[in-house]
Amino acid sequence: MDGALSQVESRVVSDRKVEADSIVARVGVSAIILFLAVSVLLPLYFFLSKSVENEAREFVGIANYLEFFRSPGLVGSIKNSFFVAGLSTLITVPLAFIYAYALTRSCMRLKSTFRIVALVPMLGPTLLPAISLVYFFGTQGIAKELLFGYEIYGPIGIIMGEVYQTFPHAFLILFTALSLSDGRLYEAALAMRSGPLRTFITVTLPGVKYGLLSATFVTFSLTITDFGVPKVIGGGYTVLATDIYKNVVGMQDMEMAAVVGVVLLAPACTAFAVDRIVHGKQVALLTSRATPYEPKPKTGFDLAMLGYCAMIALIILSVVGMAAYASVVKFWPYNLDLTLQHFRFGETTDQGWGVYANSLMLAVNTAVFGTVTVFVGAYFVEKTRVFNAGRGAIQFLAMIPMAVPGMVLGLAYIFFFNHPENPLGFLYGSLTLMVICTIAHFYTVSHLTAVTALKQIDSEFESVAQSLKVSLISTFRRVTVPICLPAIFDISIYLFINAMTTVSAIIFIFWPGTITASIQMLFQDDNGNLPGAAALGILIFLTTTTVRIAHWFVSERILLKTQRWRQR
């Protein structure tokens, strides 16, 4: 009798734990849905509504859109945006492909160094390369003769800046695609006496076609939605991103700004949708029988690839180097004595070093709270089996930010959080809202990183934990988090760097006391203080670089202790 009672009590306890886990999962899923709804869905709804309203918030249908398309200047911005985005993509993707091809298909030296250098543009704000280009090719630039009489202010400067800024994104995609090649295909081509060109056309290109398509659409989307480069170096050449800024800041025409935002949203969403379709059609290139491709030494080819990578690396480093040099020159180009006067921000701005402190606070809070939110959300999606509708809603909402340009999201925050009837209006103008916006803006990539890591964990862990009467929270804390530490570290540094460098997502929602260093760069450029803007950009670059190195150093040692099981 006692044994039967014990079994009944044990079953009751087990049922209670299952019920408790179900409640935790439902509450967690609901909390993530609420966050994504407030930070993404509702602001976008208010944004779209604003585009069909007048100043009195009355519905006017497509009247605003008709006014937009009647304006030659605004319509011209569409043509300009597609022109610079298209040409930048046509230049960037081949350059990145050859660079990635050199690192994966040659036996040249310094591969690790060149790979690190390729990612350098991601460590600074998009305004930084534009500032450097002014010092290189501006009216007082050291290499303005290389433009053969053309001005850097306009499409030439925008395209050059965008190629520099989007190069690492295209490179990462193409490097990954080329790294997944099956060596057996090349062995078969060699056995059939196929020449290098024929092998490249029949084996290499088909194997990376999805990577090429993805790199193309990602580059196009990043270029057409970028604000920093055209703002600094565009001159009178307007694009959609700068039109939004002018309508909001210059003319206070929120309705027309919303219309321009919708027009900008269309190509960005299209590019994202096509990229998702491409990913859906992609098949596994490496099977269990596949062998990694190992390039064979070819002196001429290896030297040519080394020379190409060295040239690209030199260009990348020279852009950063020029900005660093300009930030310590006394008075360009008349007095080239070195000085740190441009780093005395208290003499040129009211906030002084406070803008840098705001950037650090934004980046640290985004990294901490963003990593927790993203990873917990991905865990509920991937590792729980309750509230299927809610889990599906998270997966859908998590994909939206990738298709939304930063300026559109920031503008949507104005309409939603500044609405007089919104109970969350107290957040408007606070650093907290900037943190929420930044997390939402970069949510998709972080979510996909977390989901990818969680997919590698067998679902049997949860089943075994349940059979052992271990709670969901304990399993998450003692099993899931330790296994996924590499992905968690990657998410945190990704969010930190992007929070330090972002401009477009927060340009409309800052307050005088919450101005960040990246926004202050923009103001310094508007005021004609280009050396001060360069100094802020270099400060951001040094910060992200230092944190990236420290992050690698600390994470390597932590992972060495917690991930020893991977080395068995």
N, C-alpha and C positions, 0 to 999 in steps of 0.2 A: 504493500500500500504506500509506504514511504517513497519507494522508487517511482511509482506512478505519479505521485504528487510532485516529486522533484522534476520529472519530465514535463509535466504540465506547466509548472512554474518557469522552467527553462524556455518552453515554447512561448509562454506569455511574454517573458523578457525579450526574447528574440523578435516577436511580433512588434513589441513596443519600439525596439531599436530600428526595425525596418520602417515603422511609421514615422519615427523621429527623423530618420534619414530622408524620407519622402517629403516631410515638412521643410527640412533644411534646403532640399533641392528646389522645391517650389518657391520658397522665399527667395533663394538666391537667384533663380531664373527671373522671377518677377522684379527683383531689384535691378538686375542688369538691363532688362527690357525698359524699365522706368528711366534708367540713366540714358540709354540710347534714344529713347523717345524724346526726352527733354533736351538732350544735347544735339540731336541730329534731325529727327523726324518733324517735331513741332516747329523748330526754327525754319526748316525748309518749307513747311506748309505756309507759315506766315510770309515767307519770302515770295513764294509763288502768288499768294493772294495779293501782295502789295503791287505786283506787276499789272494787275487788272483793276486797280483802284486809283482814285484821284487823291488830292491832298486832304479832302474832307473824309477820306476812307469810304467813299461811295463806289459801288461797282460800276466800271465803265467798259467792261468787256475788252475788246482788242484795240481800243482807241489809243492806248499808250504804244502798242506795237506799230500801229499805223503811223503814229508820229515819229517813231524811231526810223522806220524805213523810208520816211519822207525826208529825213535829214541826210544829206550827202556825206557830211563828215562822219557821222556814226556808221553809216553803211560802208564807208571807206575803211573804217577800222576793222570790219569783218574781213575785207580783202587783205588788209595788211597783216592781220593775225594769221590767216591761213598761209599767206606767202612766207612769212618768217618762220612759222612752225614747219611748213612743208620743206623749205630749203634747209633749215637747221637739221631736220630729221635725215634728209638725203646726205648730208655731210657727216653727221654724227655716227650713224649706224655703220657705214663702211669703215670709218676710222676706228671705231670700237671693235669691229669684227676683226680687222687685221691685227690689232693689238692683242685681242684675246686669242687669235689664231697663233700668234707668235709665242704666247705663253704656254699653249697646249700642244703645239705641233712642231716645235723646234727644240734644240738642245742648247740654246743660248744660255749665257750666265745671267746671274742677278734676277732671276724670275720673281723671287719673293719680293725683292726691292721694287721692281716695276709694278707688281700687283698692288703694293701698298701705295705707291705714288699715284696710281690710277684713281684711288679713292679720296685723294686729298681735296678735290673740289667739294665734296660732301661735308667737309668740316667747317666751312665758312658760309656766311649768308650770301644770297644771290647778288647782293649789291656789290660784293667785293670784287669779282672779276670785271664788272662794269667800271668800277673806279680805276682799276689797273689799266684797262683799255684806254681810258681817258689820258692817263699818264704816258702810255705808249704811243697812241695815235691821235690824241687831241690837238688842239691848235698850238699847244706848246709841248707836244709829245716828242720823245726822243727818236721815234721811228715813224713820224707822220709821212715821210717821203715814200714809205712802202705802200701807201694807199693811192699813189699816183694822182694826187689832186682831189680824190674823193674824201668826204667827211666821215668821221667815225660816228657822228651823231645822226642816227637814223637806222635804216635796215641793216647796213653793214655791221655796225656796232652791236645791234641786238642779236644778229645771227652769230657773230663771233662769241658773244657772251653766253648765248644759249648752248652753243656747241660745247663750250668749256663746262658749263654747269650740268648738262645732261650726259656728258661722256661717261662718268662712272656708273650711272644707272644702266645705260646700254651695255657697258662692258661687263657688269656683273651677270646680266641675263645671258649674254653670249658666251662668257667664260664658263658658266654652268652648263650651257647646252653643249659646248665643245668638249667639256670634261666627261660627258656621259657617253662618248662614242665607244662602240664595240670594236675592239682591236681585230676580231676575226674578219670583219668586212675588209679591212685594209690588207690583211694577209691574203684574203681571196683575190683582191684586186692585184696585188703584187704577183701572185701565182699565175694570174691570167695576163701578165705582162701589160697591165694598164699603166699608162703614163701618168705623171703627177697631175696634169691638167684634167685628164679624163677621170681620175680618181676623185679629184676635188669636185667635179661636176656631178658625178654619179653616186658618190658615197658621202662626202662631207656635207655638201649643200642640202641634200634630202634629209640628212640626219639632224640638221640644225634649223630646218625651215620654220618650225614653230617658235624657236628661240628668236629667229630673225623677225618674224611677224610680231612677237611680243615686244621685242626691243623697239621696233618701229612705232607701235602704238603708244608705248609708254613714253618714248621720247617726244612724240608729237603732242601727247596730252600734257606733259610737263612744260613744254615750250609755249603752247597756246594759252596756258593758264598762268604763266609766270608774270609777276609784277615787278620784281626788283630790278632786273636788267633793263627792260624798256623804260622804267621810271627814271633811271640814272642816265642812260645813254641814248634814249630814243629821240630826244630833241622834239621836233614838231611832228615826228612820225608816230601817230597814235595807234594803239592796239586796244582790244576790248578790255584788257585788265586795267590799263591806265584810264580808259574812259569811265569805268566804274568809280575809280578814285576821284576823278575830276567832278563827276556828278554828285558824289557824296560830300567831298571836302570843299570843292570850289563853288558849286552852284546849289548845293543843298537840295538837289532834285532827287529825292529818294525813289519816286515812282519810276523815273527813267533809269536810275541806277539799277533797279530791280529788273527792268526790261533787258538792259545790257547784260546783267548777270544771267538771265535765262538764256539769252543768245550764246553766252560763253559756256553755259552749262551743257548745251546741246552737243557740241563736238566732243567735249570731255566725256560725257556719258556714252556717246557713240564709240569713242576709242576704248573706253573701259569695257563696254559690252562685247566688242569684237575681240578684245584681249581675253575676256572670259571664255568666249566661244572657242578661241584658239587653244586655250588651256584644256578645255573640255575634250577636244579632239586629239590632244597629244597622247601618245601611247608610250609605254615603257621602252626605253632604248637599251637598258641594261637588264638582262635576264640572269637567271642563276648560272647559265652556261657561258655567259659573256666573259670576255677577258679585257682588262684595261688596255687602252691604246698606249704604246710606248714609242715615242719618236726616236728615230735613229739619227746619229750625227751626220750633218751635211754642211761642210764648212762654209760654202758660199751662201746657202740659204740661212744658216744660223747667224752669220755676220750681217746679212741684210735685215733680218728680223731684229737683231740687237740694235742696229743703227736706227731702225724705225721706232722701236720702243724708246730708245734714248732721246730721239727727237721729240716724241710726244711727251715724255717725262720732263724734258727740259722746258717745253712750253708751259706745262702745268705748274712747275715749280717757279718759273719766271713770273707768272701772273701773281702768285702769292708773294714772291720776292719783291716785285715792283710795289705792291701795296705796302709791304713792310718798310721798304726804303722811303716811300713817299710819306709814311707816318712819322719818320724821324728826321726829315729834311726841313730846314728852317723856313725857307721861302722858295718854292719851286717856280721857275728854274734859275732864279737870279742868285740865290744864296743857298748853296748845297751843303752848308755846315750841318753837322748832326746835332740834334737836340731832342729832348723829351717834352717840349712845351705842348705838343698836340695831345699828349696824354694827361694834361692837366685839365680835366673836363670841367672842374669847378669854375674855370675862368671863361669858358665858352658856353656853358649851359647852366640853367638854374638848378638842375637836379645833381650835377656833378657825377660822382661815382655811384650815386644812387641808382642810376639806370643800369649799371653793371650788376649791382646787388639785386635789382628786380629781375634781371635775366637769370641770375643764379637761383633765385627763389622759384621762378617759373619753371626752370629746367629740373630742379631737384624735386619739386612737388609733382610735376608731370611724370617724371621717371618713377617715383615711388607709388603714387596713387594710380597712375596709368598702368603700371605693370601689374599691380594687384587686381585692378578692375578687369583688365584684358585677360589675364591668366585664369582668374576665377570664372569669368564668363565663358571662356573656351572650355574649361573643365566641365561646367554644367552642360554645355552643348555636346561634348564628346564622350563624357564618362557617366552620365546619368541617363536613366531610362524612364523618367517620369515627366509629365507635363510636356508631351511631344510638341504641342502647338507652340508653347512658349520657347522651347529650344529652337524650333524652326524660325520663330520670329527673331531670335537673337542672331541666328546665322544670316538672315536676310538683312537686318538692320546693320550688322557689322560690315557688310559689303558696300553700303551706301557711301560712306565717307571717301572711299577711293575715287569715286566718280564725281565728287563735288570739289570744285576749285576752292582754295583757301579763301579768296576774296568773297566768293559767294557765301561760304559758311559764315564768315565774319559779318557780312551784310545781313544775313538771316538772323544773326544774334541781335543786331540792332532792332529789327522789327519785332522779334519775339520777347526778348528780355526788357526792352524799353517800352513795351506796350503798357498803357496805364492800368489795364485790368489784370495784368499778370502778377500773381502773388510772389513770383520769384524775381520781381523787378529790383529787389534790394541788392541782387548780385551784380547789377549793371555797373560797370566802371571799377569793379574789384579785381584783384589778382586771382581770386578764386574762379571767377568767370573765365579769365584768360587761361587758367589751367584746364578747366572743363573743355573749352574750345580747342585747345591744343591736343588734349587726349582724343577728343572726337575726330579731329582732323587727321591724325595719324593712327587711328584705331585699326583700320583694315589690315595693314601690313603686320602690325603687332598680333592681331587676332589670328591671321593665317600662320604666323610663326608658331604661336602657341598650339594651334590645332595640329599642325604638322608634327610637333614634338609629342603631343598627347596620343596621336594615332600610332606612334611607335611603341606605345605601352600596351601590352596584351590586356584585353578586357577581363581576363581571368583573375587579375589582381583584385578587382572589385568583387568578383564572385567569391573568391577565397576569403576576402575580408568579411563579407557578409556571413559566410558560413561559420567564421570564427567569432561572430558577433562583435566585430570591430566597427565602430561608427564611421560614417562617411567623412567626417571632419578629421578623424584620426588617420584614416587611409590617405586622405589628401595631404596631411601634414607630414606623415612618416614615410610615405611611399612615393606619391606623385611628385611632390615638390623636389625631393632630393634627386630623383631620376631626371627631372626636367630642368635642373639648375642651369645647364648651358643655354637653353632657350630663354629662360627667365633673365639671365644676364644680357643676352642679345637684345631682348625687348627693352630692358631698362636703358641700355646705352643708346639704342635707336631713338627712344623717346627723349632722352636728355639732349642729344645732339640736335635733333630737329626743333626742340623747344628753344634752344639757344640761338638757332639760326633763323627761325621763322619770322616772316614779316607779314605776309598777305593775310594769314588767318586772324591776326590780332590787331591789324592796323586800324580797324574801325571801333574796337571795344576797349581800348586803353583809356586811362584817366591820367591827369597830370602827375599823380603820385605813383602810377604804375607803368610809366614809360620804360621800355626795355632798351638795351644797347642797340639791338637791330633796328628798332623804330627810330632811335636817336640818330643812327647813321643816316636814315632817310631825311630827317630834319636838318642835319648838318649839310647834306648835299643840297637841299633846297635853299639853305642860307649861304651857299657858296663856299662853305668851309670844307673843301674836299680832303685836306690833310687830316682834319678832325674825324671825318667819316672813315678814312682809311685806318686811323688809329683805333677806332672802335671795332672795325672789322677785324683787324689783326688781334685785338684783345679777345674777341670772340673765338677766332681761329686758334689762338694759343690755348684758350681754356678748353675747347672741345678736344684738341690734340692731347693736352695733358691728361684730361679725364679719360680719354680713350686709352692712353698708355697705362695709366693707373688702373683702369678697369680691367685691362688685359692682365696686368701683373697680379692683381688681387684675385681675379677669377681663376687664373691658372693655378694658383696655390690652393684655393678653396676646392676647385674641381679635382685637383690631384689627391685630396683627402677623401672627397665624397664620391668620386667616380672611378675608384680603383677597380671596381667590378667590370668596367668596360674594357680593361686591359687584359683580362683573363682569356 
